[in-house]
């Protein structure tokens, strides 16, 4: 695995109260704290997107009686997060094909693992490719092992309420989306900080500073 993607759900696109509320409140928090760079990242949900061996997806074109239909993208891989969307009520893996039924609602940041681990250990040349791959696979495997142990743990509603409280409210066996995604990245040594309270908005700002601006999934 050479790359992983972090998905961000665009707020105020489907009229859901919770999405809009998260977006509005985290914007206000960023404004009050003077975190100006975070204001533009209007997101309400976050997922880790892990590819399959074939990559993240492929395109196909179907023919019908009237000619050629628009190109269809078939998304591959698994998404990891904690969510209340659909039938979920906590930590789960889900096929990317299910999560991304509306690709126009999502942005993503792509993380090149070769660059992350090459820079970390000053092993950026071609001669160190095997070392980078071995170490990267080990770190991602550690993060995946940890993620699997979190499966089924409840959604952290109190953690969400902690955004309205002066101090973070964290339960060791409950998670909300950006909290568990950023912890996954820390265990993989992609980020270096444990966040007790972090929103999708702030997560996007932190990751964009290291790996580049989010890109639209749907073009």
C-alpha positions in Angstrom: 0.0 0.0 0.0 1.7 3.2 -1.2 -1.1 5.7 -0.6 -4.2 6.2 1.6 -6.9 8.8 1.3 -8.8 10.7 3.9 -12.4 11.6 3.0 -14.3 14.7 4.1 -18.0 15.1 3.7 -19.2 18.5 2.6 -21.6 20.1 5.0 -24.8 21.8 4.0 -25.3 19.7 0.9 -28.1 17.4 1.9 -29.9 19.4 4.6 -29.2 17.2 7.5 -29.4 19.0 10.9 -26.5 17.3 12.5 -24.1 18.0 9.6 -25.2 21.6 9.5 -24.9 22.0 13.2 -21.4 20.5 13.3 -20.3 22.7 10.5 -21.7 25.9 11.9 -20.4 25.3 15.5 -16.9 24.3 14.4 -16.7 27.4 12.2 -17.6 29.5 15.2 -15.0 27.7 17.4 -12.3 28.3 14.7 -13.3 31.9 14.5 -13.2 32.5 18.2 -9.8 30.7 18.5 -8.3 32.7 15.6 -7.8 29.6 13.6 -8.4 31.4 10.3 -7.0 28.7 8.1 -9.6 26.3 9.3 -12.6 28.5 8.4 -12.7 27.4 4.7 -12.9 23.7 5.4 -16.6 23.3 5.6 -16.8 19.6 6.5 -19.0 17.6 8.9 -17.7 14.0 8.6 -14.5 12.1 8.0 -13.4 8.7 6.9 -10.1 6.8 6.3 -10.2 5.2 2.8 -8.0 2.2 2.3 -7.5 1.0 -1.3 -7.6 -2.5 -2.7 -4.7 -4.0 -4.6 -6.3 -2.7 -7.8 -6.5 0.8 -6.4 -9.4 3.1 -5.5 -11.7 2.4 -8.4 -12.2 2.0 -12.1 -14.4 3.6 -14.7 -16.8 1.9 -17.0 -19.2 2.9 -19.8 -22.5 1.2 -20.4 -24.2 1.1 -23.8 -28.0 1.4 -24.2 -30.5 1.9 -27.0 -29.9 5.6 -27.1 -26.1 5.4 -27.3 -23.5 5.7 -24.7 -24.4 6.5 -21.1 -22.1 8.7 -18.9 -19.0 7.1 -17.5 -19.6 5.3 -14.2 -17.0 5.1 -11.5 -16.8 2.0 -9.4 -15.2 2.7 -6.1 -13.0 0.0 -4.4 -11.5 -0.4 -1.0 -12.8 0.0 2.5 -13.7 3.1 4.6 -13.1 3.3 8.3 -14.7 5.7 10.8 -17.2 6.0 13.6 -20.6 7.1 12.4 -24.4 7.1 12.8 -25.0 7.1 9.1 -27.2 4.4 7.7 -27.6 1.4 10.1 -24.3 2.1 11.9 -24.0 3.5 15.4 -20.3 3.5 16.1 -17.1 2.2 14.7 -17.2 0.2 11.5 -15.6 -0.7 8.2 -17.8 -0.2 5.1 -17.2 -0.8 1.4 -16.2 2.4 -0.4 -18.9 1.7 -2.9 -21.5 2.1 -0.2 -20.0 5.2 1.5 -19.5 7.0 -1.8 -22.9 6.6 -3.3 -22.9 10.4 -3.8 -19.3 11.1 -4.8 -20.1 14.8 -5.4 -20.6 15.2 -1.7 -17.0 14.3 -0.8 -13.5 15.7 -1.0 -10.3 13.8 -0.2 -6.7 14.3 0.8 -4.3 11.7 -0.6 -1.3 10.7 1.6 1.8 9.3 -0.2 3.2 6.9 2.3 6.6 6.7 0.5 7.0 10.4 1.0 5.9 10.2 4.7 8.3 7.5 5.7 11.1 8.5 3.4 11.2 12.0 4.9 10.9 10.6 8.4 13.9 8.4 8.1 15.9 10.3 5.6 15.4 7.4 3.1 14.0 9.2 0.1 16.2 7.7 -2.7 15.2 4.8 -5.0 17.7 2.6 -3.2 15.6 2.8 0.0 12.3 1.9 -1.7 12.1 -1.6 -0.1 12.9 -0.2 3.3 10.1 2.4 3.0 7.7 -0.2 1.8 8.5 -2.6 4.6 8.2 0.1 7.3 5.1 1.6 5.7 3.4 -1.8 5.6 4.3 -2.4 9.2 2.9 0.9 10.4 -0.3 0.6 8.4 -0.7 -3.0 9.6 -0.4 -1.8 13.2 -3.0 0.9 12.6 -5.3 -1.7 10.9 -4.9 -4.1 13.8 -5.8 -1.3 16.3 -8.8 -0.3 14.1 -10.2 -3.8 14.1 -10.1 -3.9 17.9 -12.3 -0.8 17.9 -15.0 -2.3 15.7 -18.5 -2.1 17.2 -17.6 0.5 19.9 -20.4 3.0 20.2 -20.5 6.5 18.7 -19.2 9.1 21.1 -22.2 11.5 21.5 -20.8 13.0 24.6 -17.6 13.7 22.8 -19.6 15.7 20.2 -21.2 17.6 23.1 -17.7 18.4 24.3 -17.3 20.8 21.4 -19.9 22.9 23.3 -17.9 22.7 26.6 -14.7 24.4 27.7 -12.9 21.1 28.2 -12.9 18.0 26.0 -15.1 15.1 26.9 -13.5 11.9 25.9 -14.6 8.3 26.6 -11.9 5.7 26.1 -14.3 3.2 24.5 -16.4 5.5 22.4 -15.4 7.5 19.3 -16.7 10.1 16.8 -15.5 10.3 13.3 -12.6 12.7 13.2 -11.4 11.6 16.6 -10.9 8.0 15.6 -9.6 8.8 12.1 -6.9 11.1 13.5 -5.9 8.4 16.0 -5.6 5.9 13.1 -3.2 8.3 11.4 -1.2 8.8 14.6 -0.8 5.0 15.1 0.4 4.8 11.5 2.9 7.6 12.3 1.4 9.8 9.6 0.6 12.4 12.2 2.4 12.9 15.5 -0.3 14.2 17.9 -3.1 12.6 19.9 -6.1 14.9 19.7 -8.7 14.7 22.5 -11.0 17.0 20.6 -10.8 17.6 16.9 -13.4 18.3 14.3 -13.5 17.3 10.6 -12.9 21.0 9.9 -9.7 21.2 12.0 -8.6 17.8 10.8 -8.7 19.0 7.2 -6.7 22.1 8.1 -4.0 19.9 9.9 -3.7 17.4 7.1 -3.9 20.0 4.3 -0.8 21.8 5.8 1.2 18.5 5.5 -0.2 16.8 2.4 -1.9 19.5 0.3 -5.4 20.9 -0.2 -8.5 18.6 -0.4 -9.6 17.6 -3.9 -13.1 16.9 -5.2 -13.8 13.3 -5.6 -16.4 14.0 -8.3 -15.4 15.9 -11.4 
